Amino acid sequence: MKESHDRKHDPLIERLCEIFAALYQGKTIDKAWLCDKFGITERTAYRDLARLGHILDQVSPGRYKLSAPLLPTLHSGHLAEFADFTGVAHLFPRQDGQSLRNSMKQRSNIAFHAPGSRQNQLLEPLLTQLNQAISQRIEVEYCYRDKARRAQPYRLINQYGLWYLAAVEKGQLKAFEVARIQRLTSTDQRFELHAGVVAELESHVGIRFGSRVETVLSVSAHVAEYVTRRALFPAQRIIEHHDDGSLTLSTAISDPHTLFRWLRYWLPDIGILSPASLREQFEQDLHTRFHAV
């Protein structure tokens, strides 16, 4: 009789242990999740929540998390959030916290070659002060490239390992390299976020702001696979696949010189088709560089 009683409660014990493991990793649960996860009825799910009620905090109607004092300082859920925040989650086949933790355990099998950067630890006081100014929406003053500046700070951006401040100076959105900012002070002047600036920050990738020009590029068959494997250019869109394996694509640029730098790297496999004025400007840039050597 006792053996039968134990067998009856084994699934319950296993289920509660699995629920607690999910809670311990920071997951929010509800009756729908329990029913879907374990194939149980709503009534059984309600009973399970009641059994665990003394260790749960309700975060919204019907949704629960593990009580804050019982949570670990850092769990897999935090790891997944951090990977997403830093933009590296997409490097892994699966982005859930447990899979990322497993990848860390196998670190000897995996190598990442990140771009070199300055010692960003030295920037902590600047980044902290800028973060506060952004959160409080107050203007800041500083010296940048030997010139006094006053700007409205909107966002901190890390590109290729370097930190930049996206800020509005004299009505124009600009990017300032944080390592070059000197004598930073916060003012008592508050400002309102401009919807147009926020939209531009959300739509741009990187630190080049301003109006963008649509540019059409030709890509040889030799490098087409690199362009289709991942986007090399901002707002990249493939217009046509040609029979010989080459491509025609479009990109939207705000800074021609950034595009020219990329094109010099990919010469002669990628070139400008239109606009003609930009193609001529690039050819002149190449001519000037050639004669300067």
C-alpha positions in Angstrom: 0.0 0.0 0.0 2.8 2.4 0.9 4.6 1.6 -2.4 1.4 2.5 -4.4 1.1 5.7 -2.4 4.8 6.6 -3.2 4.3 5.9 -6.9 1.2 8.2 -7.0 3.2 11.1 -5.6 6.4 10.6 -7.6 5.1 12.6 -10.6 3.9 15.4 -8.3 7.3 15.6 -6.6 9.1 15.6 -9.9 6.8 18.3 -11.3 7.2 20.5 -8.3 11.0 20.1 -8.4 11.0 21.1 -12.1 8.8 24.1 -11.4 11.1 25.2 -8.6 14.1 24.9 -10.9 12.4 27.1 -13.5 11.5 29.7 -10.8 15.1 29.6 -9.5 16.3 30.6 -12.9 14.1 33.7 -12.9 11.2 32.4 -14.9 7.7 33.8 -14.5 5.0 31.1 -14.4 1.2 31.0 -14.6 -1.5 28.3 -15.0 -1.2 28.3 -18.8 2.5 27.6 -18.6 2.0 24.8 -16.2 -0.7 23.2 -18.3 1.4 23.4 -21.4 4.6 22.3 -19.8 3.3 19.3 -17.9 0.1 18.4 -19.7 -2.0 18.9 -16.6 -5.5 20.4 -16.1 -6.1 23.9 -14.9 -7.4 22.6 -11.6 -4.1 20.7 -11.0 -2.1 23.8 -12.0 -4.1 25.8 -9.5 -3.3 23.3 -6.8 0.4 23.4 -7.7 0.4 27.2 -7.4 -1.3 26.9 -4.1 1.3 24.4 -2.8 4.1 26.8 -3.8 2.2 30.0 -2.7 4.4 30.6 0.3 7.5 31.1 -1.8 5.9 33.0 -4.7 5.5 36.7 -5.4 2.6 37.8 -7.7 4.0 40.1 -10.5 0.7 40.6 -12.3 -2.7 38.9 -12.1 -2.2 35.2 -12.3 1.5 35.4 -12.9 4.2 34.5 -10.3 7.9 34.6 -9.7 10.1 33.1 -7.0 10.1 35.4 -3.9 13.0 37.9 -4.2 14.8 36.8 -1.1 15.1 33.3 -2.5 16.4 34.2 -5.9 20.2 33.7 -6.5 22.3 36.8 -7.1 22.8 35.8 -10.8 20.8 33.2 -12.6 20.6 31.9 -16.2 17.7 34.4 -16.9 20.1 37.3 -16.1 22.7 35.7 -18.4 20.2 35.6 -21.3 19.2 39.2 -20.7 22.8 40.3 -20.6 23.6 38.5 -23.8 20.7 40.2 -25.5 21.6 43.6 -24.0 25.2 43.4 -25.3 24.1 42.2 -28.8 25.9 38.8 -28.7 22.9 36.5 -28.2 22.6 36.1 -32.0 26.1 34.5 -32.1 24.7 31.3 -30.5 22.3 28.8 -32.0 20.1 29.0 -28.9 19.8 32.1 -26.7 18.1 30.8 -23.6 20.1 31.2 -20.3 20.7 27.5 -19.8 22.2 27.0 -23.3 24.4 30.1 -22.8 25.6 28.6 -19.5 26.4 25.3 -21.2 28.4 27.2 -23.8 30.4 28.8 -21.1 31.2 25.4 -19.6 32.6 24.4 -23.0 34.6 27.6 -23.5 37.8 25.6 -24.3 36.0 24.5 -27.5 34.9 28.0 -28.6 37.0 31.0 -29.6 35.8 34.6 -30.1 38.0 37.3 -31.7 36.6 40.6 -30.5 37.9 43.9 -31.9 40.6 45.6 -29.9 39.6 48.6 -27.9 40.8 51.0 -25.3 40.7 50.1 -21.6 37.1 50.9 -21.0 37.5 50.4 -17.3 39.1 53.8 -17.2 35.9 55.3 -18.6 33.7 54.2 -15.7 33.4 57.6 -14.0 32.5 59.3 -17.4 30.0 56.5 -18.3 28.4 56.7 -14.9 27.9 60.5 -15.1 26.6 60.3 -18.7 24.2 57.5 -17.7 22.8 59.7 -14.9 22.5 62.7 -17.2 20.6 60.6 -19.9 18.3 59.2 -17.2 17.6 62.6 -15.7 17.4 64.3 -19.1 19.8 67.1 -18.2 22.2 68.9 -20.5 25.9 68.4 -20.2 29.0 70.5 -20.9 32.4 69.2 -21.8 35.5 69.8 -23.9 35.8 67.7 -27.1 38.6 68.0 -29.6 39.8 71.3 -28.0 36.3 72.9 -28.3 33.8 73.7 -25.6 30.5 71.8 -26.1 27.0 71.8 -24.6 24.7 69.0 -25.6 21.6 67.0 -24.7 22.7 63.4 -24.1 20.4 60.7 -25.5 22.2 57.4 -25.5 25.5 55.5 -25.0 26.6 53.3 -27.9 29.3 50.7 -28.0 30.6 50.2 -31.5 33.6 47.8 -32.2 34.6 48.0 -28.5 34.6 51.8 -28.3 32.0 53.9 -26.4 30.2 56.8 -28.0 27.8 59.4 -26.7 24.8 60.1 -29.0 23.8 63.7 -28.2 22.1 66.7 -29.7 24.4 69.7 -30.1 22.9 72.9 -31.6 19.9 70.9 -32.9 22.0 68.2 -34.6 22.4 64.6 -33.5 26.1 63.7 -33.3 28.3 61.0 -31.9 31.1 61.8 -29.5 33.8 59.3 -28.6 33.6 59.1 -24.8 37.4 58.6 -24.4 37.9 62.0 -25.9 35.4 63.8 -23.6 37.2 66.1 -21.1 36.0 68.2 -18.1 32.5 66.8 -18.2 29.9 68.6 -16.0 26.2 68.2 -15.6 24.1 71.4 -15.8 20.8 72.1 -14.1 19.1 72.6 -17.5 16.5 69.9 -18.3 15.3 69.0 -21.8 12.5 67.0 -23.4 13.2 64.0 -25.6 12.6 64.8 -29.3 10.5 62.1 -31.0 12.5 62.6 -34.2 15.8 62.0 -32.5 14.6 58.9 -30.7 13.3 57.5 -34.0 16.6 58.2 -35.7 18.5 56.4 -33.0 16.1 53.4 -33.2 16.4 53.2 -37.0 20.2 53.7 -37.3 22.8 51.0 -36.7 26.1 52.5 -35.6 27.1 56.1 -34.9 26.6 57.8 -38.2 23.5 60.0 -38.1 21.7 62.4 -40.4 19.7 62.1 -43.6 20.5 59.0 -45.6 21.0 58.5 -49.3 19.9 55.3 -51.0 22.9 53.9 -52.9 22.9 51.0 -55.4 25.9 48.7 -55.4 27.2 46.0 -57.7 28.6 42.9 -56.1 30.7 40.3 -58.0 30.0 36.6 -57.8 33.3 36.2 -56.1 32.1 37.9 -52.9 28.4 37.5 -53.2 28.3 34.8 -50.6 29.9 37.1 -48.0 27.2 39.8 -48.7 24.3 37.3 -48.4 25.7 35.6 -45.3 25.3 38.7 -43.3 24.6 42.4 -44.1 27.8 44.4 -44.7 26.1 47.7 -45.3 23.4 49.7 -43.4 19.8 48.9 -44.4 21.2 46.4 -46.9 18.6 45.0 -49.4 19.3 42.7 -52.3 17.6 44.0 -55.4 18.5 41.3 -57.9 20.4 38.0 -58.2 22.1 37.7 -61.6 22.6 34.5 -63.6 26.4 34.8 -63.3 26.2 34.8 -59.4 26.7 38.5 -59.0 24.3 40.8 -57.1 22.7 44.2 -57.2 21.9 45.6 -53.8 20.9 48.9 -52.2 22.1 50.5 -49.0 21.2 53.7 -47.1 24.2 55.8 -46.1 24.5 59.0 -44.1 28.3 59.3 -44.3 29.9 58.7 -47.8 33.4 58.3 -46.3 32.3 55.4 -44.2 31.0 53.7 -47.4 34.2 54.6 -49.3 36.3 52.9 -46.6 34.3 49.7 -47.0 34.5 49.9 -50.8 38.3 50.3 -50.7 38.5 47.2 -48.7 36.3 45.2 -51.2 37.8 46.6 -54.4 37.4 45.6 -57.2 34.5 43.3 -56.2 32.0 45.9 -55.0 31.3 49.2 -56.7 28.8 52.1 -56.9 26.1 52.0 -59.6 24.1 55.0 -58.5 23.8 57.8 -57.7 26.4 58.9 -60.3 27.5 61.8 -58.2 28.5 59.5 -55.4 30.3 57.2 -57.8 32.3 60.1 -59.2 33.1 61.3 -55.7 34.4 57.8 -54.9 36.6 57.7 -58.0 38.0 61.1 -57.2 38.8 59.9 -53.7 40.7 56.9 -55.1 42.5 59.1 -57.5 43.6 61.5 -54.8 44.8 58.6 -52.6 46.7 57.0 -55.4 48.7 60.1 -56.2 49.3 60.8 -52.5 51.2 57.5 -52.2 
